[in-house]
């Protein structure tokens, strides 16, 4: 049996076999998502609370001038909508990383990683599955936000799709990289507090960067270097049928860097898991 497996691995796999693997991983993540309805509800409640309560309270305090891609003055709720979309994807990426930590403790991750298929493909398939879930969450949020006068141009709902796929991949890859260094499930919440909140608040999700620059130039430069800022701006411009080329380049570059880091971290010969001797660190 081992000889046959070695021969098959050396000969490579057919496109159909890769497709079956991708389908299986996506189907598993879809079933998990459907069976965890509270996960879907919490993913929507969090941004809706910000939209319905926070935005109303700060509407008069944080005025928004005419800045690209907007062509006129807008309500504060309209401004923060792209940031809330990115927040959905950020939390989904962290939730996916939590599930990977859980799977590793329960032994499910070892079952996945000992597959003869390339490890980079297995991790990429899991990343694609998580991104697909986040895309559904984003459009569910936009459907509810439409009743709150968050009405981008109709074409914006279509041009948004490539943007949220890219940002979903970036944030999912970041979560996957983080999951490789979290030793135990109990440590997850503490680590996430040092990732989610700094990324979210030190960005353009809630306030224009020109206001941050007026108040604190050092914080402005931190926001500019924050990949989450560029994820928000890519989504913001895409909602209005435009492209922010700088943000697109940053998001693509960070996606590649995070994904390469995650693949190396899960590599049995040199990754973090191998050095700790945990399941998934070797076949």
Buried (B, 14 or more C-beta within 10 A) or exposed (E): EEEEEEEEEEEEBEEEEBEEBBEBBBEBBBEBBEEEEEBBEEBBEBBBEBBEEBBEEBBEEBEBEEEEBBEEEBBBBBBBBBBBBBBBBBBBBBBBBBBBBBBBBEEBBBEBBBBEBBBBBBBBBBBBBBBBBBBBBBEBBBEBBEEBEBEBEEEBBEBBEEBBBBBBBBBBBBBBBBBBBBBEEEEBEEBBEEBBEEBBBBBBBBBBBEBBBEEEEEBBEBBBEBBBBBBBBBBBBBBBBEBBEEBBEBBBEBBEBBBEBBBBBBBBEEBBBBEEEBBBBBE
